[in-house]
Amino acid sequence: MKQGLELKLGQHLAMTPQLQQAIRLLQLSTLDLQQEVQEMLESNPLLDEDAAGDETGMSAAAPEASEAPGEDRQLDLSAEDTLPDELPVDSQWDDVFDMGSSTSGGGADDELPDFEARNSQSQSLQDYLRWQADLTHFSSEERNMAEMIIDAIDERGYLIEKPEDLAGAMGVETTLLQAVLQRIQDFDPPGVAARDLGECLYLQLRQLPDVDPEVQQLAMKLVQDHLQALGRHDYSRLCASLGVDEVRLGAAMALISALNPKPGEEIGSENTEYVIPDVIVRWSGKRLRVDLNPEAMPKLRINRRYAGMAGGKDAAHKYIQDQLNEARWFIKSLQSRQETILKVARAIVEKQKDFFINGPESMRPMVLRHIAEAVEMHESTVSRVTNQKYMVTPRGLYEFKYFFSSHVGTDSGGSASATAIRALLIKLTQAENPKHPLSDAEIAKVLAEQGIQIARRTVAKYREAANIPPASQRRRL
């Protein structure tokens, strides 16, 4: 086999650590990014958080859309700032990433404990019930039975073990344990420790204050003996069986509909998750203005005192130089992230401006490719940008992904967004006659009259996606 040397030219994309970092930061949510920034501040001495601000610092946010006279709702997607590739150590402006507003200076209050953080831990349902059991006059044996009953209650608030099984496990009489169970069923939240849905609703009805006793008794009889017929909306048979008219039956049903079928979920151990919007959309005259949220990011800058020590050849100076390069790349990655988010947000708002004018019914069909072409990026990049990113708008808070949806053909040869169709479904069902709700076939016919050709099965799919029950369950007296 003959050996030889051969020279070839080729191109390939190398995933450098800096590029990997930029991609990873791009797909983080704002809350996750704040944690990432905090970890970087703790690990890199060359990176500082500038809470007080610096007049010589440069904001890394992309500039706001300029308002050109005579143009309504036009968005400027071309105005983007970039950092130079080489950042000198004695720079006065490019070692800064400024995305947050100034905060008050440190003082004595900074040393105080975080009251909100200390009290943010929610109480579990079992802990809440045990606290009530401690305030109840139980004997030691009854307290042990109460503890076993509470442990057998699931997160919905239902008792998932049979009382006789619990009594057998403890070696006590079932009647004794059932007596303790009845006392726990008077605990808060109402309906807790029920063994089925009917008993859960009955317990809540029994504790309702200031209601018509006759209506209350009728509602309790309904959930005890006629729960299945109530679920089938068989109102005529219910009126005949109970000997009441539709007015009395409707009053009892209104009482039942106000109850909570899962009372345990009122008390949970899950902490509330907060969303920080990345982008703010607002009207400025007759046009939409899209800006980055200044509260979404802290201010970062290079520590110039340490940066001035870089340049030597010993190990200490090399460490400082490595940390300086890492800090600069982190700042540059953050700037790139914010510029990309703003670009994509502006493109989304521009393509969906009818939504902001008229609401969800005017949502246009849009997929990732449409935005990728508008901002000249790859679809995978747009996908990362839209993941866990939010914009606060005059119509509410929305995730970027909300504005993307499939489409259905129309008679005119165009297309309608799936989001718009769901909004029309909600509007139709809200305006329907409650005694004769629209079936899926009737909804499809109404949409066809509006030029939207859609099959009954597709209507059912969109209806379920909008959490709208079928017509048989929407029928009311």
C-alpha positions in Angstrom: 0.0 0.0 0.0 1.5 3.3 -1.1 1.7 6.1 1.4 1.6 9.8 0.5 0.6 13.3 1.5 -2.5 15.0 0.2 -3.7 18.6 0.8 -7.4 19.2 1.0 -9.5 22.4 1.5 -12.7 22.3 3.5 -15.0 24.1 5.8 -16.6 23.0 9.1 -18.3 24.6 12.0 -16.5 24.2 15.3 -18.6 24.5 18.5 -16.2 26.6 20.6 -16.9 26.9 24.3 -17.9 30.5 23.7 -20.4 29.5 21.1 -21.8 26.8 23.3 -22.2 29.3 26.1 -24.1 31.8 23.9 -26.4 29.0 22.7 -27.0 27.8 26.3 -27.8 31.4 27.5 -30.1 32.0 24.6 -32.5 29.2 25.7 -32.6 30.0 29.4 -35.6 31.7 30.9 -35.1 35.1 32.6 -35.3 33.5 36.1 -32.8 30.8 35.1 -30.5 33.4 33.5 -30.5 35.5 36.7 -29.3 32.4 38.6 -26.6 31.9 35.9 -25.5 35.5 36.3 -25.3 35.1 40.0 -23.2 32.0 39.8 -20.8 33.8 37.3 -20.5 36.8 39.7 -19.5 34.4 42.5 -17.0 32.4 40.5 -15.3 35.2 38.4 -13.6 38.0 40.4 -13.2 40.1 37.1 -17.0 40.4 36.8 -18.9 42.9 39.0 -22.6 43.8 39.4 -22.9 47.6 38.9 -26.0 48.4 41.0 -25.3 52.1 41.1 -24.7 52.6 37.4 -22.0 54.4 35.5 -22.4 57.3 33.2 -19.5 56.1 31.1 -21.0 52.7 30.7 -22.7 51.5 27.5 -26.1 49.7 27.6 -25.9 46.4 25.9 -29.6 46.5 25.0 -30.5 47.0 21.4 -31.8 50.5 20.6 -35.5 51.1 20.5 -37.4 51.2 17.3 -37.3 54.7 15.8 -40.5 56.4 15.0 -40.5 57.5 11.4 -43.1 60.1 10.5 -46.0 59.0 8.4 -45.5 55.3 9.2 -48.0 53.5 11.5 -47.1 50.5 13.4 -43.7 50.1 11.7 -40.9 48.3 13.5 -37.3 49.0 13.0 -35.5 45.6 12.9 -32.2 46.9 11.5 -31.0 49.0 14.4 -28.7 46.6 16.3 -25.5 47.4 18.2 -22.6 45.0 18.4 -19.5 44.9 20.4 -16.1 44.9 18.7 -14.2 41.6 18.7 -11.2 43.1 20.6 -12.0 44.8 24.0 -9.0 46.7 25.4 -8.3 46.4 29.1 -8.6 50.2 29.7 -12.0 50.4 27.9 -14.4 53.0 29.3 -17.6 51.7 27.7 -17.5 48.2 26.2 -16.8 46.1 29.4 -20.3 46.8 30.6 -23.6 44.9 30.2 -26.4 47.2 31.5 -29.9 45.8 31.3 -31.3 46.7 34.7 -32.5 49.9 36.4 -30.5 51.4 39.2 -31.2 50.1 42.7 -30.8 52.0 46.0 -27.5 52.0 47.7 -26.7 49.5 50.4 -27.5 50.4 54.0 -28.7 48.9 57.2 -31.7 47.4 55.5 -29.4 45.1 53.4 -28.6 43.2 56.5 -32.2 42.4 57.4 -33.6 38.9 56.7 -35.6 38.5 53.6 -39.2 38.4 55.0 -40.7 37.3 51.7 -38.3 34.4 51.2 -38.8 33.3 54.8 -42.5 33.1 54.4 -42.7 31.9 50.8 -42.8 28.2 51.7 -46.3 26.9 51.4 -47.9 24.6 54.0 -48.8 21.1 52.9 -52.3 19.8 53.3 -51.2 17.1 55.9 -49.4 19.8 58.0 -52.5 22.0 57.9 -54.7 19.1 59.0 -52.3 18.1 61.8 -52.3 21.7 63.0 -56.1 21.5 63.3 -55.9 18.1 65.0 -53.5 19.6 67.6 -56.2 22.1 68.4 -58.9 19.5 68.7 -59.7 17.7 72.0 -58.6 14.2 71.1 -57.5 11.5 73.5 -54.1 10.0 72.8 -55.7 7.0 71.1 -57.9 9.3 69.0 -54.9 11.5 68.1 -53.1 8.4 66.8 -56.2 7.4 64.7 -56.4 11.0 63.4 -52.7 10.9 62.4 -53.3 7.7 60.4 -56.4 9.1 58.7 -54.5 12.3 57.7 -51.7 10.3 56.3 -54.2 8.4 54.1 -55.6 11.7 52.5 -54.2 12.4 49.0 -53.4 15.8 47.5 -57.0 16.3 46.3 -58.3 16.0 49.9 -59.8 12.5 49.5 -59.4 9.6 51.9 -57.9 6.8 49.7 -58.0 4.0 52.3 -61.1 2.3 53.6 -61.9 3.1 57.3 -62.2 -0.6 58.1 -58.7 -1.2 56.7 -57.2 1.6 58.8 -59.0 0.3 61.9 -57.7 -3.2 61.3 -54.1 -1.9 60.9 -54.4 -0.1 64.2 -56.3 -2.9 66.0 -59.2 -0.7 67.0 -63.0 -0.8 66.4 -64.1 0.6 63.0 -66.8 2.6 64.8 -64.2 4.4 66.9 -62.1 5.3 63.8 -65.2 6.4 61.9 -66.1 8.7 64.8 -62.6 10.3 64.5 -63.1 10.5 60.7 -66.3 12.5 61.1 -64.6 15.0 63.3 -61.8 15.4 60.7 -64.4 15.9 58.0 -65.4 19.1 59.9 -61.9 20.5 59.4 -60.9 23.1 56.8 -61.0 23.0 53.8 -64.7 21.9 53.7 -65.0 18.5 52.0 -61.7 17.2 53.2 -61.4 13.5 54.1 -64.3 12.5 51.9 -64.3 9.0 50.4 -65.9 9.9 47.1 -67.2 12.9 45.1 -70.7 12.7 46.4 -69.6 12.7 50.0 -67.2 15.6 49.3 -69.9 17.8 47.9 -72.3 16.7 50.7 -69.8 17.8 53.4 -69.3 21.2 51.7 -73.1 21.7 51.4 -73.6 20.8 55.0 -71.2 23.6 56.1 -72.6 26.3 53.8 -73.8 29.3 55.8 -76.7 31.6 55.1 -78.5 29.6 52.4 -82.1 28.6 51.8 -82.6 25.4 53.9 -84.9 23.9 51.3 -82.5 24.5 48.5 -79.6 23.2 50.6 -81.5 20.0 51.4 -82.4 19.5 47.8 -78.8 20.0 46.7 -77.6 17.5 49.4 -80.2 15.0 48.1 -78.9 15.5 44.6 -75.3 14.8 45.4 -76.2 11.8 47.6 -78.7 10.0 45.4 -78.7 11.5 41.9 -75.1 12.4 41.2 -74.9 10.3 38.0 -78.2 11.7 36.6 -76.9 15.2 37.4 -73.7 14.5 35.4 -75.9 13.4 32.5 -77.9 16.6 32.6 -81.1 14.6 32.7 -83.1 17.5 34.1 -86.6 16.3 33.2 -86.1 13.0 34.9 -84.6 14.7 38.0 -87.5 17.0 38.3 -89.9 14.1 38.1 -88.0 12.0 40.6 -87.6 14.8 43.2 -91.0 16.4 42.6 -89.6 19.9 42.0 -89.8 22.4 39.2 -86.9 23.6 37.1 -86.6 26.8 39.1 -85.9 24.9 42.4 -83.7 22.4 40.6 -81.7 25.3 39.0 -81.2 26.9 42.4 -79.9 23.7 43.9 -77.6 23.1 40.9 -76.2 26.7 41.2 -75.4 25.8 44.8 -73.6 22.7 43.7 -71.7 24.3 40.9 -70.0 26.7 43.4 -68.4 23.8 45.3 -64.8 22.6 44.9 -64.6 18.9 43.9 -60.9 18.8 44.9 -60.8 20.8 48.2 -57.2 19.6 49.0 -55.8 21.6 46.2 -56.6 24.8 48.0 -53.8 23.9 50.4 -50.6 22.8 48.7 -46.9 22.6 49.0 -46.1 24.0 45.6 -44.5 27.5 45.6 -45.9 30.1 43.2 -43.8 30.5 40.1 -43.3 34.0 38.9 -42.7 35.1 35.3 -40.5 38.1 34.5 -41.3 39.4 31.0 -38.4 39.7 28.6 -40.0 42.2 26.4 -42.5 45.1 26.8 -45.0 45.9 24.0 -47.0 49.1 24.2 -48.7 51.5 21.9 -46.8 54.7 21.1 -49.3 56.8 19.2 -50.6 54.7 16.4 -47.7 52.2 16.3 -46.5 49.4 18.4 -43.3 49.8 20.3 -41.2 46.8 21.4 -38.5 47.2 24.1 -36.5 45.0 26.3 -37.6 44.9 29.9 -35.0 46.9 31.8 -35.8 45.0 35.0 -35.1 41.6 33.5 -31.3 41.7 33.8 -28.8 43.2 36.3 -25.9 45.5 35.3 -22.6 43.8 34.8 -19.1 45.3 34.2 -15.5 44.3 34.2 -13.6 45.0 37.5 -11.0 47.5 36.1 -8.8 47.3 39.2 -8.2 43.5 38.6 -8.2 43.9 34.8 -5.3 46.3 35.1 -3.3 43.5 36.6 -3.5 41.4 33.4 -0.6 41.2 31.0 2.1 39.5 33.0 3.5 36.0 32.2 3.5 34.4 35.6 0.7 32.1 36.9 -1.2 34.8 38.8 -1.3 37.2 35.8 -2.3 34.3 33.5 -5.2 33.5 35.8 -6.4 37.1 35.8 -6.2 37.2 32.0 -8.2 33.9 31.7 -10.9 35.3 34.0 -10.9 38.6 32.1 -11.5 36.8 28.8 -14.2 34.7 30.4 -16.0 37.8 31.8 -15.8 39.5 28.4 -17.2 36.5 26.6 -20.0 36.3 29.1 -20.9 40.0 28.7 -20.8 39.6 24.9 -23.0 36.5 25.1 -25.5 38.3 27.2 -25.6 41.2 24.7 -26.1 38.8 21.8 -28.9 37.0 23.7 -30.8 40.3 24.3 -30.3 41.5 20.8 -31.6 38.2 19.4 -34.7 38.2 21.7 -35.5 41.8 20.7 -35.2 40.9 17.0 -37.5 38.0 17.3 -40.0 39.8 19.4 -40.2 42.7 17.0 -40.7 40.3 14.1 -43.5 38.5 16.0 -45.3 41.7 16.9 -45.0 43.0 13.3 -46.5 39.8 11.8 -49.3 39.6 14.5 -50.2 43.3 14.8 -53.8 42.4 13.9 -53.9 40.4 17.1 -53.0 43.5 19.2 -55.6 45.5 17.4 -58.6 43.1 17.3 -57.8 40.3 19.6 -57.2 36.5 19.3 -59.8 36.2 16.5 -57.4 38.0 14.2 -54.4 35.9 14.9 -52.5 34.9 11.7 -51.1 31.5 11.0 -47.4 31.5 11.7 -44.6 28.9 12.1 -41.0 29.2 13.1 -39.9 29.4 9.5 -41.8 32.7 9.0 -39.9 34.4 11.8 -36.6 32.8 10.9 -36.8 34.2 7.4 -37.8 37.7 8.7 -34.8 37.9 11.0 -32.4 35.9 8.8 -31.8 33.2 11.5 -32.0 29.4 11.6 -35.3 27.9 12.8 -33.5 26.2 15.7 -32.3 29.6 16.9 -35.8 31.0 16.8 -37.0 28.0 18.7 -34.5 28.6 21.5 -35.5 32.3 21.6 -39.2 31.5 22.0 -38.7 28.9 24.7 -39.7 30.3 28.1 -39.6 33.9 26.9 -42.5 36.2 27.7 -43.8 39.6 26.5 -46.2 41.8 28.4 -48.6 43.6 26.0 -51.6 45.8 26.2 -53.7 42.6 25.9 -51.8 40.7 28.7 -48.8 38.5 29.3 -48.0 36.0 26.6 -45.3 33.5 26.0 -43.6 33.9 22.6 -44.8 30.5 21.5 -48.5 31.6 21.9 -48.2 33.5 18.6 -47.3 30.4 16.6 -50.0 28.1 15.4 -51.1 25.8 12.5 -53.7 26.9 10.0 -57.0 25.8 8.4 -58.0 26.6 4.8 -60.7 29.2 4.0 -63.1 29.5 1.0 -61.1 32.5 -0.3 -58.0 30.3 -0.6 -56.3 31.8 2.5 -55.8 30.3 5.9 -57.1 30.8 9.4 -55.0 30.4 12.6 -55.8 27.6 15.0 -55.6 30.1 17.8 -58.2 32.3 16.0 -60.5 29.3 15.5 -60.3 28.5 19.2 -61.2 32.1 20.0 -64.2 31.8 17.7 -65.2 28.6 19.4 -65.1 30.2 22.8 -67.1 33.2 21.5 -69.8 30.9 19.9 -70.2 28.8 23.0 -70.4 31.8 25.3 -73.2 33.3 23.2 -75.2 30.0 22.7 -78.5 29.2 24.2 -77.7 27.2 27.4 -80.8 25.1 27.0 -79.8 24.1 23.4 -76.0 24.3 23.2 -74.3 24.0 19.8 -73.1 20.6 18.8 -69.7 20.1 17.0 -71.5 19.7 13.7 -73.5 22.9 14.2 -70.3 24.8 15.1 -68.6 23.5 11.9 -71.6 24.8 10.0 -71.4 28.2 11.6 -67.7 28.4 10.8 -68.4 27.3 7.2 -70.8 30.3 6.9 -67.9 32.5 7.9 -65.7 31.0 5.2 -63.7 28.6 7.4 -63.9 25.0 6.1 -63.4 22.7 9.0 -64.5 19.1 9.7 -66.6 18.2 12.8 -63.7 16.1 14.1 -61.4 19.1 13.9 -64.0 21.2 15.8 -64.0 18.6 18.5 -60.2 18.7 18.7 -60.1 22.5 19.0 -63.0 22.5 21.5 -61.1 20.0 23.7 -57.9 22.1 23.4 -59.9 25.2 24.6 -61.2 23.1 27.6 -64.8 23.4 26.3 -67.0 20.5 27.3 -69.3 18.8 24.7 -72.8 20.0 24.1 -74.4 17.4 26.4 -72.4 18.8 29.4 -72.9 22.4 28.5 -76.7 22.2 28.6 -78.2 24.2 31.5 -81.7 25.0 32.7 
